[in-house]
Amino acid sequence: MSDQQPAATAPEAAQAPAEWKPEPRTWTWKDLFTAPMLAFKPKCMAIAALTLVALGLWAHLFQTIAPDLGGWYWPVHAAFLLVGLVVFGIGATFVAVFMKADLLDDEFLSFGEAVGQFKSRLLAAVLVPVFLAALVVGVHALLVWLPVFIGSIPYAGGVLYALLYPLGFCAAIFAILVSIAVVFSLFVFPAIVAVRKHGWFDNVVDTIEAVGTRPHILVASLVLSFIFIYVAYSITFGAGTYLRQVASAQPAWGAEHGRPEPARVEDRGQEIAVRALRWIDPVAAGKAMMGDSLEGAPYEVRAQWGLRQETDGFYKWGPGLIAGFWQTVIGALVLGYCLNLFIGGGMLTYLVVREDDYWDDEDLEDLDKLAKELEEEAKREEAGQAPVAEAPKPAETTAAPQVTPPKE
């Protein structure tokens, strides 16, 4: 019996189930068309809107103090840009955490749970953009600024600059390419920080690899994302314009300048919304600049440019103030949705361009497992087949015990 025992257990060992490992799910450019639905999340829109408001206030602060900076303008400007990049990284990574949960079929991730997941990624969300910005500055400083400074030596510097001009030209090209690559990295690094569980420097390496692996896909995805943003913004901006036109076309009941009640409310609401959103909304910025240039112009001239101002106290501090509040909130949420399209496009692009060695991440394994299951279920529904029940694992099957009669 002892000699037959290994032979009896050999088939069982051969049938033992191996540890499950997901097969790589092939993400294609077609998945990018799901970005509009991925971005349409109220929590993400609110977080993105607050991020844009913070960036707008930061830009407004710089514009306020810029005239008094003198020779310190460029250093302070660089510091403000760096802080703004950090604010963008924090807000975009927080949004990407919600998007990752949505892709993992966890649509009801609470705000507290998202904050818990984001805490472990906060350091990376700050240091990754800082390192990328420092990389750009370092490359420009070592390859362009410092050599040109040395070339400023009287006589000898000019000779060196002339003789080594081809090297300087190549260095300038490389520095510009590095800057472009870092700009592209803003498209994908929030998704990488939200998905990957490595340290912040590993996230930097992952970002550089994602940008350099398939740059043509990255550029095409970025262009497609900007098309989504343009369409979304145009539709929402057109809705507001259409509403104002209808309001202005209503019959006037003896109001000043023949304006109907809704039009007077719209005029004041637009005035408030333009002032509030001018630092984050390009259209509002253009209207604000036009309004500043036409300050003091006759009413008819301002009306031609859609810059009518309401002076009646009832409309100015009553219904117009309420309409301005709503237009500001809706405008911020619309811009937040546009930012979500940018972040969501980067999330889906990262899944397209990532390499196979990224399979060590549990979240990515869960994501690909879920995507594969959904794909197989869709194929079964198209074929008109019922879902196939999962077969029991060999380890779960029980066999009847075999009784060996004793030898006589």
C-alpha positions in Angstrom: 0.0 0.0 0.0 2.8 2.4 0.7 4.2 1.9 -2.8 0.8 2.8 -4.4 0.1 5.9 -2.3 2.2 8.3 -4.5 0.6 7.0 -7.7 -2.8 7.7 -6.2 -2.1 11.3 -5.3 -0.3 12.2 -8.5 -3.6 12.7 -10.5 -4.9 14.9 -7.7 -1.8 17.0 -7.7 -2.1 17.3 -11.5 -5.7 18.5 -11.2 -5.0 21.0 -8.4 -6.0 24.5 -9.6 -3.3 26.9 -10.2 -3.3 30.4 -8.7 -5.5 32.6 -10.9 -3.7 35.2 -12.9 -5.7 37.6 -15.1 -5.0 37.7 -18.8 -4.0 41.1 -20.1 -7.1 43.0 -21.2 -6.4 44.8 -24.4 -7.5 48.4 -24.1 -7.9 50.3 -27.4 -8.6 53.8 -28.5 -12.3 52.9 -28.7 -12.4 52.8 -24.9 -11.6 56.6 -24.9 -15.1 57.2 -26.1 -16.3 56.2 -22.6 -14.6 59.2 -21.1 -17.7 61.5 -21.3 -19.6 59.0 -19.1 -16.6 58.4 -16.8 -16.3 62.2 -16.3 -20.0 62.7 -15.5 -19.9 62.1 -11.8 -21.2 64.8 -9.4 -18.5 64.3 -6.8 -15.8 64.5 -9.4 -17.3 67.6 -11.0 -17.5 69.3 -7.6 -13.9 68.5 -6.7 -12.7 69.6 -10.2 -14.7 72.8 -9.9 -13.1 73.6 -6.5 -9.7 72.8 -7.9 -10.3 75.3 -10.8 -11.6 77.9 -8.4 -8.5 77.6 -6.3 -6.3 77.9 -9.4 -8.3 80.9 -10.5 -7.9 82.7 -7.1 -4.2 81.9 -7.2 -3.8 83.4 -10.6 -5.8 86.4 -9.5 -3.5 86.9 -6.6 -0.4 86.8 -8.8 -1.9 89.3 -11.2 -2.6 91.6 -8.3 0.9 91.6 -7.0 2.7 91.3 -10.3 3.0 95.1 -11.1 5.0 95.6 -7.8 7.5 92.7 -8.2 10.0 94.5 -10.4 13.1 92.3 -10.9 11.5 89.6 -8.9 8.8 89.0 -11.5 10.2 85.8 -13.1 11.2 84.0 -9.8 7.9 84.7 -8.2 6.1 83.8 -11.4 7.9 80.4 -11.4 7.0 79.8 -7.8 3.4 80.6 -8.5 3.4 78.2 -11.4 4.9 75.4 -9.2 2.3 75.9 -6.5 -0.5 75.9 -9.1 0.9 72.7 -10.5 0.8 71.1 -7.1 -2.8 72.2 -6.6 -3.7 70.7 -9.9 -1.9 67.4 -9.0 -3.8 67.1 -5.7 -7.2 67.9 -7.2 -6.7 65.7 -10.3 -5.4 62.8 -8.3 -8.4 62.9 -6.0 -10.7 62.9 -9.0 -8.7 60.0 -10.5 -9.3 58.0 -7.3 -13.1 58.2 -7.8 -12.6 57.3 -11.5 -10.6 54.3 -10.6 -13.3 53.1 -8.3 -15.9 53.6 -11.0 -13.8 51.5 -13.4 -13.6 48.8 -10.7 -17.4 48.8 -10.5 -17.5 50.7 -7.2 -19.7 53.5 -8.2 -20.9 54.2 -4.7 -17.5 55.0 -3.2 -18.1 57.4 -0.3 -16.2 60.6 0.1 -14.6 59.3 3.3 -13.5 56.1 1.7 -12.0 58.1 -1.2 -10.1 60.4 1.3 -8.8 57.3 3.0 -7.4 56.0 -0.3 -6.1 59.4 -1.3 -4.1 59.9 1.9 -1.6 57.2 0.9 -1.2 58.9 -2.5 -1.0 62.5 -1.3 2.8 62.6 -1.2 3.1 61.3 -4.7 0.4 63.8 -5.9 2.7 66.6 -4.6 6.1 65.3 -5.4 5.5 63.9 -8.9 4.6 67.2 -10.5 7.3 69.0 -8.5 10.0 66.5 -9.7 8.8 66.8 -13.3 8.9 70.6 -13.1 12.4 70.4 -11.5 13.5 68.1 -14.3 12.5 70.7 -16.9 14.3 73.5 -15.0 17.4 71.3 -14.5 17.7 70.3 -18.2 17.3 73.9 -19.4 19.7 75.2 -16.7 22.5 72.6 -17.5 22.1 72.5 -21.3 21.1 76.0 -22.2 21.2 78.7 -19.5 24.6 77.8 -17.9 26.5 77.4 -21.3 25.0 80.7 -22.5 26.0 82.3 -19.3 29.6 81.0 -19.7 29.5 82.2 -23.3 28.9 85.8 -22.0 32.6 86.1 -21.0 34.0 88.9 -23.1 35.7 87.8 -26.3 36.4 84.2 -25.3 32.8 83.5 -24.6 31.7 84.8 -28.0 34.3 82.6 -29.7 33.1 79.5 -27.8 29.5 80.3 -28.5 30.2 80.5 -32.2 32.3 77.4 -32.4 30.0 75.2 -30.4 26.8 76.6 -31.8 25.7 73.2 -33.3 26.0 71.6 -29.9 23.9 74.4 -28.4 21.3 74.0 -31.0 21.0 70.3 -30.3 20.8 71.0 -26.6 18.0 73.5 -27.1 16.0 71.0 -29.2 16.5 68.4 -26.4 15.4 70.8 -23.7 12.2 71.7 -25.7 11.4 68.0 -26.2 11.8 67.4 -22.5 9.4 70.3 -21.8 6.8 68.9 -24.2 7.1 65.4 -22.6 6.5 66.9 -19.2 3.4 68.8 -20.5 2.1 65.5 -21.9 2.8 63.9 -18.5 0.2 66.2 -17.0 -2.3 64.2 -19.0 -1.5 60.8 -17.4 0.3 61.3 -14.1 -2.9 61.7 -12.0 -4.2 58.4 -13.2 -0.8 56.7 -12.5 -0.7 58.1 -9.0 -4.3 57.0 -8.3 -3.8 53.5 -9.7 -0.2 52.5 -8.9 0.7 51.7 -5.3 4.4 52.3 -5.6 6.5 55.2 -4.1 6.4 58.6 -5.6 9.7 58.2 -7.5 8.4 55.0 -9.0 5.3 57.0 -10.1 7.7 59.4 -11.8 9.3 56.5 -13.6 5.9 55.1 -14.6 4.9 58.5 -15.9 8.0 58.8 -18.0 7.6 55.3 -19.4 3.9 56.0 -20.2 4.8 59.1 -22.1 7.7 57.5 -23.9 6.2 54.1 -24.7 3.6 55.1 -27.3 3.7 58.9 -27.8 1.6 58.7 -30.9 -1.3 57.2 -28.9 -0.8 59.8 -26.2 -1.0 62.6 -28.6 -4.0 61.2 -30.4 -5.8 60.6 -27.1 -5.0 64.1 -26.0 -6.4 65.5 -29.2 -9.5 63.4 -28.8 -10.0 64.5 -25.2 -9.7 68.1 -26.2 -12.4 67.5 -28.9 -14.7 66.1 -26.1 -13.9 69.1 -24.0 -14.7 71.5 -26.8 -18.0 69.8 -27.6 -19.1 69.7 -24.0 -18.2 73.3 -23.4 -19.9 74.4 -26.7 -23.1 72.6 -25.9 -23.4 74.1 -22.4 -22.3 77.6 -23.5 -24.8 77.3 -26.3 -27.6 76.4 -23.8 -26.9 79.6 -21.8 -26.8 81.7 -24.9 -30.0 80.2 -26.2 -31.7 80.9 -22.8 -30.6 84.6 -22.9 -31.8 85.0 -26.4 -35.2 83.7 -25.6 -35.4 85.8 -22.5 -34.5 88.9 -24.5 -37.2 88.1 -27.1 -40.1 88.2 -24.7 -42.6 91.1 -24.7 -41.6 94.0 -22.5 -44.2 95.5 -20.1 -42.9 99.0 -20.1 -39.5 98.2 -18.7 -36.6 100.6 -19.1 -35.0 100.4 -22.6 -37.7 98.0 -23.6 -36.1 95.1 -21.9 -38.3 92.3 -20.5 -38.0 91.1 -17.0 -36.0 87.9 -17.8 -33.6 89.9 -19.9 -32.8 92.3 -17.0 -32.2 89.4 -14.7 -29.9 87.8 -17.3 -28.0 91.0 -17.7 -27.1 91.2 -14.0 -26.5 87.4 -13.7 -24.1 87.5 -16.6 -22.3 90.5 -15.1 -21.7 88.5 -11.8 -20.8 85.3 -13.5 -18.2 86.9 -15.8 -16.5 88.6 -12.9 -16.5 85.4 -10.9 -15.3 83.0 -13.6 -13.0 85.3 -15.6 -9.9 83.5 -14.1 -10.9 80.0 -15.1 -13.3 80.4 -18.0 -11.7 81.6 -21.3 -15.0 83.0 -22.6 -15.6 84.9 -19.4 -12.1 86.2 -19.5 -12.7 87.5 -23.0 -15.9 89.2 -22.0 -14.3 90.7 -19.0 -11.5 92.2 -21.1 -14.0 93.5 -23.6 -16.0 95.0 -20.7 -13.0 96.8 -19.3 -12.2 98.2 -22.7 -15.8 99.5 -23.1 -16.0 100.9 -19.5 -18.0 104.1 -19.6 -19.3 103.5 -23.2 -22.9 104.3 -24.1 -25.5 101.6 -23.4 -26.2 100.9 -27.0 -22.5 100.2 -27.7 -22.2 97.8 -24.7 -25.5 96.1 -25.8 -24.0 95.3 -29.2 -21.3 93.3 -27.5 -23.7 91.6 -25.1 -22.3 93.6 -22.1 -25.5 95.3 -20.9 -25.4 96.3 -17.2 -28.5 96.5 -15.0 -28.6 99.6 -12.8 -32.0 99.2 -11.2 -31.6 98.2 -7.5 -34.4 95.7 -7.5 -32.9 93.6 -10.3 -29.3 94.3 -9.3 -29.5 93.1 -5.8 -32.6 90.9 -6.0 -33.4 88.5 -8.9 -30.2 89.4 -10.8 -28.1 88.4 -7.8 -29.8 85.1 -7.5 -29.4 84.4 -11.2 -25.7 85.4 -11.0 -25.2 82.9 -8.2 -26.7 80.1 -10.2 -24.9 81.0 -13.4 -21.6 81.0 -11.4 -22.2 77.6 -9.8 -23.4 76.0 -13.1 -20.4 77.5 -15.0 -17.9 76.2 -12.4 -19.5 72.7 -12.6 -19.4 72.7 -16.4 -15.7 73.7 -16.3 -15.2 70.9 -13.7 -16.8 68.4 -16.1 -14.4 69.6 -18.8 -11.5 69.0 -16.4 -12.9 65.6 -15.6 -12.8 64.8 -19.4 -9.1 65.7 -19.4 -8.4 63.5 -16.3 -10.7 60.6 -17.5 -9.0 60.7 -20.9 -5.7 60.4 -19.2 -6.9 57.5 -17.1 -8.1 55.5 -20.2 -5.0 56.5 -22.2 -2.8 55.1 -19.4 -4.6 51.8 -19.6 -3.9 51.8 -23.4 -0.2 52.6 -23.3 0.9 50.7 -20.2 3.3 47.8 -20.5 2.7 44.1 -19.5 5.0 44.4 -16.5 2.4 46.5 -14.7 0.5 43.3 -13.7 1.9 43.4 -10.1 -0.8 45.8 -9.1 -3.9 44.3 -7.5 -6.2 47.0 -8.6 -5.1 46.6 -12.2 -5.7 42.9 -12.0 -9.2 43.5 -10.6 -9.9 46.0 -13.3 -8.9 43.7 -16.1 -10.7 40.8 -14.5 -13.9 42.9 -14.4 -13.4 44.2 -17.9 -12.9 40.6 -19.2 -16.0 39.4 -17.4 -18.1 42.2 -18.8 -16.8 41.6 -22.3 -17.6 37.9 -22.1 -21.1 38.6 -20.8 -21.7 41.0 -23.6 -20.6 38.4 -26.2 -23.0 35.9 -24.6 -25.9 38.4 -24.8 -25.1 39.1 -28.4 -25.1 35.4 -29.2 -28.4 34.9 -27.4 -26.9 32.5 -24.9 -27.8 32.3 -21.2 -25.0 32.9 -18.8 -22.9 29.8 -18.2 -22.7 28.7 -14.7 -19.1 28.5 -13.3 -17.9 24.9 -13.1 -16.9 23.8 -9.6 -13.2 23.9 -8.9 -11.3 20.6 -8.6 -10.4 21.4 -5.1 -14.1 21.7 -4.1 -15.1 18.3 -5.5 -15.4 15.4 -3.1 -14.8 11.8 -4.1 -16.2 8.8 -2.3 -13.7 7.2 0.0 -12.3 3.9 -1.3 -12.2 1.0 1.1 -9.6 -1.6 0.5 -10.4 -5.0 1.9 -7.8 -6.4 4.3 -5.6 -9.1 2.9 -6.1 -12.6 4.4 
